[in-house]
Amino acid sequence: MIRAIALGILAGGIALTVYGINASRSFGSEISKVFTGNPSDHSMGLMIGGVAMIVAGAAGFFLGGKKG
């Protein structure tokens, strides 16, 4: 059961990271890059959150205890 939840978190993290990468290529993020040199806070938050979910999901899957 724990591994199934961990896989769900891992898949959600991958999806969130991909969505954040796509958001960083949006028009609004490009405008933000012109003025600040960085992508928008929204796209950075999505990517950071996605990577954190990937790490948590992978840790839960590989360190999750019993198989099941």
C-alpha positions in Angstrom: 0.0 0.0 0.0 2.8 2.4 0.9 4.5 1.7 -2.5 1.3 2.5 -4.4 1.0 5.9 -2.6 4.7 6.5 -3.2 4.3 5.8 -7.0 1.3 8.2 -7.1 3.5 10.9 -5.5 6.3 10.1 -7.9 4.0 10.4 -10.9 2.5 13.6 -9.6 6.0 15.0 -9.1 6.9 14.2 -12.7 3.7 15.8 -14.0 4.3 18.9 -11.9 7.9 19.2 -13.0 6.9 18.9 -16.7 4.1 21.5 -16.2 6.6 23.8 -14.5 9.0 23.5 -17.4 6.2 24.3 -19.9 5.2 27.2 -17.7 8.7 28.6 -17.7 8.5 28.8 -21.5 5.2 30.8 -21.5 4.9 34.4 -22.6 4.6 35.8 -19.1 7.6 33.9 -17.9 9.6 35.2 -20.9 8.6 38.8 -19.9 9.8 38.1 -16.4 13.1 36.8 -17.7 13.6 40.1 -19.7 13.2 42.2 -16.6 14.6 40.0 -13.8 16.8 37.5 -15.6 14.8 34.6 -13.9 11.7 32.7 -14.8 8.5 33.6 -13.0 8.0 32.6 -9.4 5.0 30.5 -10.4 7.0 28.3 -12.8 9.9 28.0 -10.3 7.6 27.0 -7.6 6.1 24.3 -9.8 9.5 22.9 -10.7 10.8 23.0 -7.2 7.6 21.4 -5.8 7.8 18.7 -8.6 11.4 17.8 -7.8 10.6 17.6 -4.1 7.6 15.3 -4.8 9.9 13.1 -7.1 12.4 12.8 -4.3 9.7 12.0 -1.7 8.0 9.5 -4.0 11.3 7.7 -4.9 12.3 7.6 -1.2 8.9 6.2 -0.2 9.0 3.6 -3.0 12.6 2.4 -2.3 12.5 2.7 1.5 8.8 1.9 2.0 9.1 -1.3 3.9 7.1 -4.3 3.0 6.2 -5.2 -0.5 2.5 -5.0 -1.3 
